[in-house]
Amino acid sequence: MSNLNPDQFHIDESSSPLEYPSARSTVQRLTVRHPNVNEGKEHKDTYIDETSRKIRTGKNGRVLKTPREEVTPGAGENAAGFVDYESRGDGLKIHYMKTARHIANSGVAQRGLEELIKRKNPKSLDFGKLMSPASNRVMDKVQSNHPDIKVEGTPWY
């Protein structure tokens, strides 16, 4: 479903509902939204949609008497993807990028990063651990489009 009209994208910014142990300050979220993003969607997508699961064992591995429900917050209505980032001096640390599964490889992550760079004008961009070839391609595109920005990240796949 890469036929989303680029003129209909809306980008908003808020604080991230996810917790990042490596964060030094407040983690912000730049969310890319599109009114038609849910067309063709068949399944729930973790971090894009709010999901829940039953936890039956405790931290030490013992079975709980009554299972508890763990809720993972989503990105909100019409979310095509998001970028969680943190300002570190005159640079940015990217903690997590996510594109809805059914529109993967449609350029949503690239669009979010380009908007982030336009809004924040960083001198450096740290992607940290890159967990997929797709995120590595996004980093390479940012590096080629913005030679004045120091871009770093380490592939872990």
N, C-alpha and C positions, 0 to 999 in steps of 0.2 A: 504494500500500500504506500508506495513512494509518490503517489500522485496527489499529495496534499498541496493545495494552493499556497505558495510561499507568502502571498500578500495577507493571508488570514492568520498567520502566526502572531501570537501575543506573548510577550515575555514579562514575567513579574519576578519580584525579588522578596524574599522573606528569610527568617532564620530557619535553619534545618531542624526537623523534628528528630533526626537520628543523632546518636551519640558517637563521638569519635574519640577514643582514648588518647590518640596522638595530638589532638587539638590543643593549641596554646591559648586560644581565645574563642569567641563566638563563631560558629560555623554558619555561613550564610548559604542560601539556596537560590539559584537562578532557574526558574521553571519555564520551559517552552510549552505553550498551550496552543491547541488548534481545535476549532469547533467540530471538525469531522474526524478526529483521531480515533474515536471508538467504533467507527464503521469497520466491519470485518474482524473485530476482536472477538475471540472465542473463549479465552481463559483469563483468569485473574493473573496479574503480573506483579510479583513482589516489588515493593518500593514505589511502584506506579499506582497500584490500587492498595487500599488498606486490606491487609490479610490477617488472619488469626489462626492459631494452632493450639492444640491441647498439650500441656507439659505434664508428663506422667512421672518423671523422676526429678529428684532434687539435684543440687550442685554436686553432692558427694555420691550420686548414683543410686541412692535408695528410692524406692517406689513411694510416691506421695499417697497419703490416705485419700485425699480428694484432688483430682487433677485441677490444675489452674490453666487459665487461658492467657496466652501471650499474644498481644496485638502489635503488628508491625505497621506503623503509620504509612500512608500513601502520599502521593504528591498532589492530590486533589483532582477536581473535575477537569476533564479535557486535557490532562497532562500528556504530552508526547514524550517528554524527557526532562531531565534536570541535571544541573551541575552543582555539587556541594563544594564550597571553597572557603578559604580562610585568608585574610590579609596578614601577611608577614612582612613588616617593613614596607618597602616599595615593591614587593612582589606578592604573588598569590600562590597558595598551596591548594591543589585540587585534591580533595579527599575522596570524592566518588562521582562518577558520571553514569547516567542510566538513560537508555532509550527504551520505549515500549517495545516489547518483543516482536509484535506483529508489524512494526515499521522499522525494524533494524536495517542498517545500511542506507537510510534515507537522508542522511545529512543533518538530523536533528541535533546530535551532540556537537557537530561542527558549528552549527548555527548558534547554539547556546554559548559555546566558547568564544566565538567571534563577537557576540554581543557583550560578553563579560569583559573581553579585552577592550572593546570600544568604551564601555562605561568606566572601567577602573584604570586603564592605561598603565599596566604594570611594567616594571623593568625586567622582571623574571617570572617564570611560570614553572612550578614544580609539580609534576604529575605523580611523583612517588613511584609505587609499584604498579606497573601496567599488567593487568591480569588477562588480557586477550589481545590478539593481533589487531582487532578493530580499534581498540583504544590506542594502540601504537600507531596506527595509520592516522588517527585524529591528531596525535601529538606531532607526527611528521608534517602534516598539513599546516598546523599552526606554526611550526618552525620555518617552513618554506614561505608562508604568507607574511610572517613577521620576523625578518632577520634581525631587527633591532632589539628583540626580546630574547633574553637568555632562557631557553627551554630545556628542561631536564626531566628524565624519567628512566626507570629501569624495567625492562621486560622481565616478567616472572611467569611465563607460560611455556 
